[in-house]
Structures are given as structure tokens and as C-alpha cells.
């Protein structure tokens, strides 16, 4: 049943929301020159960009660039009225912005930009990669009404080791790291509004394998495997000194994948095998903030993933040697946003269906079979899954106000299988421990006061519980999980193990998808703290009465009743569709009866006229 209340308060407060939006757009630089892209070709685009200024489009279609475009003077690219896309052809980065330069992109699609690090050779490291679409080297960037999709950054693979002069196996090179699949922001402002970021990704480079030792004298040691490359910020990577503000944006189905490590080389004779490398971590499919500042307003993060690299399997024991142990899987952290050593503030935003997944541990090797045989190696532990919606590292700070976290998950990797015994008297290896599943909704590796929530719902996490680590209860929060993994809320105005009754993510109006409150009995309704909530919810719908907890304000419909001689006139706004008028003679009712009189539309109101019967009756709107 809807709550019947007056809407008079809904518009009583001035909307700071729209004042903020106006101020946000004022940073666009003044363009001193105007040019047009007449034909959607790379040459026409480059010619128009020669002197900067405002560049408009008189064509629709995809422009594929063959080399990165360097923005060295203030420039506005405006695709208004057309449908232009700029592509890197899955081969090159699209733009680099020089220090001190302002670059604004409006009503455009940036797609298929790619930056790939070169692979190493002869044990050298793979090259790091960053920014498939835009590398901001200290400029000021604004993206307005843009689609940013399918951009990638991929670290180069480490080179396999070679046999060294003395006969030992050389180590494999480390895989290159990858940061910012779409945008790498180094030390400048990045302001995005009404943009959709989807299908962007970063992948670390695989570590190189160690070389086997030579057979000489008593043998030679095998080389170590190289480290797998880390992957950070499938969409945006923000460094120290950089600031990111996202307003009315969607981050959907972006991903990061830490790389597998290189495997060890085999020792010969009496010498040992090398050691496997350490797999790479995956840090945030959405935004990874490293020592910078990030502000998120009226935005949705859904279906993003962060996956740790797989642990390496071990080499079997030679002769009488035991089997080597498998290596642990890499960690997957902060699938929506990962914040480390920086500041993150999130307001009126939704995190839905994001997943942080630890890599699986490598299998242990079989023991040597000579003599009585040797024990099998143990399987490596699974990597940690941490902070499905948002993860915060030890030196970061996070504040979330009027946010909704729903259906997120943190899942540790599976432990590797133990190796077989090399004989009847030797033990097999043990299966590796599963990785920790820590904070499906949110996770904090810092101490008290480093991750604070206010007016926020954290519910329905699919794994890892609602929160991991210390989550500070700033009041008026809800934590709910059917299997008991609630956040320990301490404020008297907060609610633990109370169902907020949320719908799946859907289009409920406004520029982004939201998880609506679907039941008028939800504890979220009218229990927020008005002192911290904005006057509008994530959809920019006015909050009415005392604000609700979470990013979504439950629909409030007012039923007006006017007695006119021998009839009663009922009316409510046409903004609220799908309602029927019902009545009952007493409260509590034995039953509600739908009033079957026809519904007329008069101006902006639905109107029902009913005769005045004997006795009193109670009326409601029901949907």
C-alpha cells in the first residue's frame, strides 16, 4: 500500500542538486575558434583539431584513428546533432592530453581504444600499459553525455628465462601491470556527467616461466617464474593529485583481471626447482583511486568485476624429492570502486551486482617415486575476494551517504588440489585453503572512522556478507542478509537484519538505473537523517517528508478528497500511474473493495466521483 501524504514539503527546500550540476558544467573552457568535421575520417578530424577551439561534427559514423591524437591546446569536441564515434580500432590509444590543457568531449562515443605493453624477451619484464581511450597527463578533462565502451589496457607478458652462463636456469620476467582501461588520470581534474562506461577492461601481463637448469656435475637450479601483472581500474585509474567527479553516470560490466604468474624451471641432479612467481591482483573494474580524490554523485555501478590471477601449479618431485607446493591465487578487490591511500565520497548512488573474486590456488605436485617415495605438495590457497561493491585499503577514507548496495559479492578463490604421494608410505599433499570471502557489499582494511556510512542500505549480498572489516555506522543505515552476514551497526537510528524490500535494478525514471523500494512497509521509508540527505534522490525525484534511507525515495502519492453536496470527489496526480481507488467501512479493515466508478483525467489529475453513502468510509490508493 502506498503511503498517503502531502507533497507540499517535496518542493519546500531549494534544490542544491541542480545548483551543483550547473556549477559542474561551468568548468568547460571558452573556445576561441570553431571548426567542423565534415567527413567522418581520421584526416578530417586531425585537420579540424590542428588549432584547437570548438570542433563540431557535420557527419555521423565511426572515425578509426591509426595513431594516438595528442591534445596540446584547449579543445572542445562536440557531437551534438550527429552520432559520431571515435575508435582506436583495438590497436591504439585514442587521445593523450598534455599538461595544463583543457579537453571537453560532448555527445560522442569513444570505443575500442587500446594500449598494449610489449612483451619481454630472455627473462626481461613486460611493459606496463594504461589508458585505452584517454591518457590525461595533468590536463583538465570533461566528458558530457558520452558513451565510453570496449577500451582496453593490457600489460605485456614477461619473457621466459634463459639458461645462465653457469648453467642455472634464469628467472622469467615479471608481467607488465595495466591501469585504466578507458582513462588514466595523472594529476588533473576529470569531470564526467551523463556518461555510460561499459565493457572496458584491464589485464595484467603473464609472468615469464623460469628456465630449467643444465645437466652438469651435480645439476643446476631451476629459474624462478616471474610475477603476474596487476590490473587496476577497468574504467578509470586516478593517481595522487588527480581528482575525479562522476555525476549521473553509469559504470556497467567493466572488468579487471590480474595475471597468472610464471612457472618455475626444473632443477637438475641434486639442485632444487625454482619457485613459481606471485600472481597479479585485480583492483576494481570501475574506478581505482590511488592517493587521489574521487566524488561520486547520482551514479550507478553494476555488473563490474575484479578477479585475481590464478596460482601456478608446481613441479613434481624428482627422484626422492617431495612435490612442490602450488602458489596462492591473487586477490580481487573493490569491484565497483577500490580506494587506496585516497579520499572517496559517494552520495545518492547505487552499487548492484558487482563481484570481487579471488584467483584459484595452484595444484601441488606429485612426490618423487624413488625408494619409499616422497610426499605430495600442498595445493596453494585461494586468493581473497574483498569489497564487492567498494573496497578500501588501509590508508584510504570512504564516506557513503544515501547509497544503496544490493546483490554484490566477494568470493574467495578455490584452494589448489594436493599432489599425490610418491609411494605407499608417504603422505599426499593437502588441498589448499579457500580464499577469504570478505565484504560482499563493502570492505575496509583500515581502522575505525576510515569507512563511514550514513542513510545507506547494504543488503542481499550474494557472498562475503554485507561488510568486511570495520564499517563505521554514521547513523540511519540498514544492513540485511538472509544468511546472517550483517554489518554490526551500532547507532540507535540504524537497523540490523531488517528487510528493506528492494527490487532488482531497473529503469525507475531518471538518467540511471536504480533499485526501488517496492513495499510500503519497508523500514527504509521516512527513517533517514534529513541533515545529511540531498533534497532529491538518485533519479532527481524530490524527497518528501523525512527522507528515506538509500538512493531511492519511495513514491509518495497524495489522495485529495472533496465533499460536494451528495457526492465525493477523489483526485491524485497523473504522475502516479497504475493506482486504483479502494474503500473499507472500518479500520482495521476486513477487506478493501475497489471503487469501480470510471477514472477521468482532468488536467494533471486522475479524478473519481462517488456518491455519498450512509455511514463513514475510509479510502486508499493501491497499486
SVG drawing of the C-alpha trace seen along z (x, -y; Angstrom):
<svg xmlns="http://www.w3.org/2000/svg" viewBox="-27 -33 108 82">
<polyline fill="none" stroke="black" stroke-width="0.4" points="0.0,0.0 1.4,-3.4 2.0,-6.0 -0.6,-8.7 0.9,-12.0 1.1,-15.6 3.7,-16.5 3.9,-20.1 7.3,-19.5 8.7,-17.9 9.4,-21.3 9.8,-23.4 13.6,-23.2 15.7,-24.7 17.4,-22.0 21.1,-22.1 21.3,-19.2 20.7,-21.3 22.9,-24.2 25.7,-21.6 25.1,-20.4 25.2,-23.9 28.5,-24.7 29.9,-21.4 29.4,-22.4 30.9,-25.9 34.4,-24.5 34.1,-24.0 36.8,-26.1 36.0,-29.1 36.7,-28.1 38.4,-30.8 37.9,-29.1 35.3,-26.9 35.8,-24.2 33.9,-21.2 34.5,-17.6 32.6,-17.4 33.5,-13.8 34.0,-11.2 37.6,-10.3 40.8,-10.4 42.3,-13.0 39.3,-15.4 39.3,-15.0 43.0,-15.8 42.7,-18.8 39.9,-20.2 41.9,-19.7 45.1,-21.5 44.4,-24.8 42.0,-23.6 38.9,-25.5 35.4,-24.1 35.1,-21.3 31.6,-20.2 30.5,-17.4 28.5,-17.5 28.6,-13.8 27.7,-10.6 29.7,-7.4 32.9,-5.9 36.3,-7.5 39.1,-5.0 42.4,-6.5 45.7,-4.8 47.9,-6.8 47.2,-8.5 45.9,-12.1 47.8,-14.5 45.7,-17.4 48.1,-20.2 45.7,-23.2 42.3,-23.9 39.7,-21.9 36.0,-21.1 34.8,-18.1 31.0,-18.4 29.0,-15.7 25.6,-17.4 23.1,-16.7 25.1,-13.9 26.1,-10.3 29.9,-10.2 32.2,-7.7 36.0,-7.7 37.7,-4.4 41.2,-3.1 40.5,-0.1 41.5,2.1 45.1,1.1 46.0,-2.3 45.1,-4.7 42.8,-7.4 43.9,-10.6 46.7,-11.9 46.1,-15.3 49.1,-17.4 49.7,-19.2 47.7,-22.3 45.4,-21.7 41.5,-21.7 39.8,-19.0 36.0,-18.6 34.2,-15.8 30.4,-16.1 27.8,-13.8 30.4,-11.4 31.3,-7.7 34.9,-6.7 35.4,-3.0 37.9,-0.3 40.9,-2.3 43.8,0.0 47.1,-0.3 49.2,2.9 52.6,3.2 55.3,5.0 56.3,8.5 59.7,9.1 62.3,11.5 65.0,13.6 63.7,13.0 63.0,9.3 59.8,7.8 56.7,7.0 56.0,3.3 53.2,1.6 50.1,0.4 47.5,-2.3 44.5,-4.2 42.9,-2.8 40.8,-5.9 42.4,-8.9 45.7,-9.4 45.4,-12.7 48.9,-14.0 47.9,-16.8 45.3,-18.5 41.6,-19.2 39.1,-16.8 35.3,-17.0 33.1,-14.3 29.5,-15.2 26.8,-12.8 29.4,-10.3 29.5,-6.6 32.9,-5.1 33.0,-1.4 35.2,1.5 38.5,-0.2 41.4,1.9 44.8,1.7 46.9,4.9 50.3,5.4 53.0,7.1 53.9,10.7 57.2,11.3 59.9,13.1 60.7,16.7 64.0,17.2 67.2,18.5 69.9,20.7 72.6,18.6 76.3,18.9 77.0,21.2 74.2,23.5 71.5,22.4 68.1,21.6 67.3,17.9 64.2,16.4 61.2,15.4 60.4,11.7 57.5,10.1 54.4,9.4 53.5,5.8 50.8,4.0 47.8,2.5 45.9,-0.6 42.9,-2.5 41.2,-0.5 39.5,-3.6 41.1,-6.6 44.3,-7.1 44.2,-10.3 47.6,-11.6 47.4,-14.7 44.5,-16.6 40.7,-17.1 38.5,-14.6 34.8,-15.5 32.2,-13.2 28.5,-13.7 25.7,-11.8 28.2,-9.2 27.9,-5.5 31.1,-3.4 30.7,0.2 32.8,3.1 36.1,1.5 38.9,3.7 42.5,4.0 44.5,7.2 48.0,7.7 50.7,9.5 51.5,13.1 54.8,13.7 57.5,15.5 58.5,19.1 61.8,19.9 64.3,21.9 65.3,25.4 68.8,25.9 71.5,27.6 72.6,31.2 76.1,30.7 78.1,32.1 75.6,32.5 73.0,30.5 71.8,26.9 69.0,25.0 65.8,24.1 64.9,20.5 62.0,18.7 58.8,17.7 58.1,14.0 55.3,12.2 51.9,11.9 51.0,8.3 48.4,6.4 45.3,4.9 43.8,1.8 40.8,-0.4 39.0,1.3 37.4,-2.0 39.4,-4.8 42.7,-4.9 43.3,-8.0 46.7,-8.9 47.8,-11.2 47.0,-14.8 44.2,-13.7 40.5,-14.5 37.6,-12.6 33.9,-13.7 31.2,-11.5 27.7,-12.8 24.7,-10.9 26.9,-8.3 26.7,-4.5 29.6,-2.1 28.5,1.3 30.2,4.6 33.7,3.3 36.4,5.7 40.0,6.2 42.0,9.4 45.2,9.9 47.6,12.2 48.9,15.7 52.4,15.9 55.3,17.6 56.0,21.2 59.3,22.4 62.0,24.0 63.1,27.6 66.3,28.2 68.5,31.0 70.6,33.5 70.6,32.6 69.6,29.0 66.1,27.7 63.4,26.5 62.8,22.7 59.8,21.1 56.7,20.0 56.0,16.3 53.2,14.5 50.0,13.9 48.7,10.4 45.9,8.7 42.7,7.3 41.7,3.9 38.3,2.5 36.5,3.0 35.1,-0.6 37.4,-3.1 40.7,-2.5 41.8,-5.6 45.4,-5.6 46.1,-8.6 43.8,-10.9 40.3,-12.3 37.1,-10.8 33.5,-12.1 30.5,-10.1 27.0,-11.6 23.7,-10.2 25.5,-7.3 25.2,-3.5 27.9,-0.8 26.5,2.6 28.0,5.8 31.6,4.8 34.2,7.4 37.7,7.6 39.5,11.0 42.8,12.1 45.3,14.1 45.5,17.9 48.1,19.5 50.7,21.7 50.9,25.4 54.0,27.0 56.6,29.3 56.7,32.9 59.5,34.1 62.4,35.7 63.9,38.9 63.3,38.8 62.3,35.1 58.8,34.2 56.4,32.5 56.5,28.7 53.5,26.7 51.2,24.8 51.2,21.0 48.3,19.0 45.8,17.2 45.8,13.4 43.4,11.1 40.3,9.5 39.3,6.3 36.7,3.4 34.9,4.5 32.9,1.2 35.5,-1.1 38.8,-0.4 40.3,-3.2 43.8,-3.1 45.6,-6.0 43.0,-8.4 39.6,-10.0 36.3,-8.7 32.9,-10.3 29.7,-8.7 26.3,-10.2 22.9,-9.1 24.4,-6.2 23.7,-2.5 26.0,0.5 24.4,3.6 25.7,7.0 29.4,6.2 31.8,9.1 35.3,9.3 36.8,12.8 40.0,14.3 42.1,16.4 42.2,20.1 45.3,21.7 47.7,23.7 47.8,27.5 50.5,29.2 52.9,31.6 53.2,35.3 56.0,36.6 59.1,38.4 58.7,42.1 62.2,43.5 62.6,45.7 59.8,45.4 58.5,42.3 58.0,38.8 55.1,36.7 52.9,34.8 53.0,31.0 50.2,29.0 47.7,27.0 48.0,23.3 45.4,21.2 42.7,19.4 43.1,15.6 40.9,13.2 37.7,11.7 37.3,8.3 34.8,5.5 32.3,6.5 30.8,3.0 33.5,0.8 36.9,1.8 39.1,-0.5 42.7,0.1 44.5,-0.7 45.4,-4.3 42.2,-5.4 39.0,-7.1 35.5,-6.5 32.1,-8.2 28.9,-6.9 25.6,-8.9 22.2,-7.8 23.6,-4.9 22.1,-1.5 24.3,1.6 22.5,4.7 23.4,8.2 27.1,7.5 29.6,10.3 33.1,11.1 34.2,14.7 37.5,16.2 39.3,18.5 39.3,22.3 42.3,23.9 44.5,26.0 44.5,29.8 47.2,31.6 49.7,33.7 49.8,37.5 52.1,39.4 55.1,40.9 54.8,44.2 52.7,46.1 54.4,44.8 54.4,41.1 51.5,38.7 49.6,37.0 49.6,33.2 46.8,31.3 44.1,29.3 44.8,25.5 42.6,23.4 39.9,21.5 40.4,17.7 38.6,15.4 35.2,14.0 35.3,10.7 32.7,7.9 30.2,8.6 28.8,5.1 31.8,3.3 35.1,4.0 37.6,1.9 41.2,2.8 41.6,-0.4 40.6,-1.1 37.6,-3.0 36.4,-6.2 38.1,-5.3 34.9,-3.9 31.7,-5.6 28.1,-5.1 25.1,-7.3 21.5,-6.9 22.7,-3.8 21.3,-0.3 23.6,2.7 21.6,5.8 21.2,9.1 25.0,9.7 25.5,13.0 28.7,13.9 31.1,12.5 28.4,10.9 27.4,7.3 30.6,5.8 34.2,6.8 36.5,5.1 35.4,2.1 32.5,0.2 31.6,-2.9 27.9,-3.5 27.2,-7.2 23.5,-6.6 20.3,-5.8 21.6,-2.7 20.2,0.7 22.1,4.0 20.2,7.1 21.3,10.5 19.2,13.7 22.2,15.9 23.3,13.7 26.3,11.7 25.1,8.3 27.2,5.3 27.3,4.7 25.5,1.4 25.7,-0.5 23.8,-3.7 20.3,-3.7 18.8,-5.1 20.1,-2.2 18.5,1.2 20.2,4.6 18.6,7.7 15.6,5.6 14.5,6.2 14.4,3.0 12.3,4.7 14.3,3.7 13.5,4.5 16.2,5.7 18.0,2.9 15.6,1.3 14.7,-1.9 12.6,-3.7 13.0,-7.1 16.0,-9.5 19.2,-9.1 20.5,-5.9 19.1,-2.6 18.1,-2.2 16.9,0.5 13.5,-0.7 11.8,-0.2 8.8,1.9 6.8,2.2 5.3,-0.5 6.2,1.4 10.0,1.1 11.9,-0.1 13.8,-2.5 10.8,-4.8 10.9,-8.0 13.8,-6.9 16.7,-8.8 18.5,-11.8 17.4,-14.9 20.5,-16.7 22.7,-14.7 20.4,-13.8 20.1,-15.9 16.6,-17.2 16.4,-14.9 17.1,-11.1 19.4,-9.5 16.7,-9.9 16.4,-13.6 13.0,-12.9 12.2,-15.2 12.5,-13.6 9.3,-14.3 8.7,-14.4 11.5,-12.9 13.9,-11.4 14.2,-7.6 17.3,-5.6 19.1,-4.7 19.4,-6.2 15.7,-5.8 12.9,-7.8 9.7,-5.7 6.9,-7.1 4.6,-9.4 1.2,-9.9 -1.3,-12.3 -5.1,-11.5 -7.3,-14.6 -10.9,-14.2 -13.5,-16.9 -17.1,-16.6 -19.6,-18.2 -23.3,-18.0 -24.3,-14.5 -21.0,-13.3 -17.4,-12.9 -14.6,-13.8 -11.2,-12.0 -8.2,-13.1 -4.4,-12.4 -1.6,-13.4 -1.3,-11.7 2.5,-11.4 1.5,-8.3 0.1,-5.7 -1.3,-2.2 -3.2,-3.1 -6.8,-2.1 -9.1,-3.7 -10.3,-1.4 -12.6,-1.8 -13.5,0.0 -16.1,-0.8 -13.8,-0.3 -10.2,-0.1 -8.6,2.3 -10.4,3.5 -11.7,6.9 -11.3,6.2 -10.7,3.4 -13.1,3.0 -12.1,1.4 -14.2,-1.6 -15.4,-0.7 -16.5,-4.2 -14.8,-5.4 -11.5,-7.3 -11.4,-10.6 -8.3,-12.7 -8.8,-16.4 -5.7,-18.5 -2.9,-16.8 -5.1,-14.8 -6.9,-11.5 -10.5,-12.1 -13.1,-9.7 -16.5,-10.8 -18.5,-8.6 -21.9,-9.1 -22.2,-9.8 -23.5,-6.6 -24.7,-6.0 -22.1,-5.9 -18.4,-6.7 -15.8,-5.0 -12.1,-5.0 -10.3,-5.3 -6.8,-4.5 -4.9,-4.2 -3.4,-0.8 -1.1,0.5"/>
</svg>
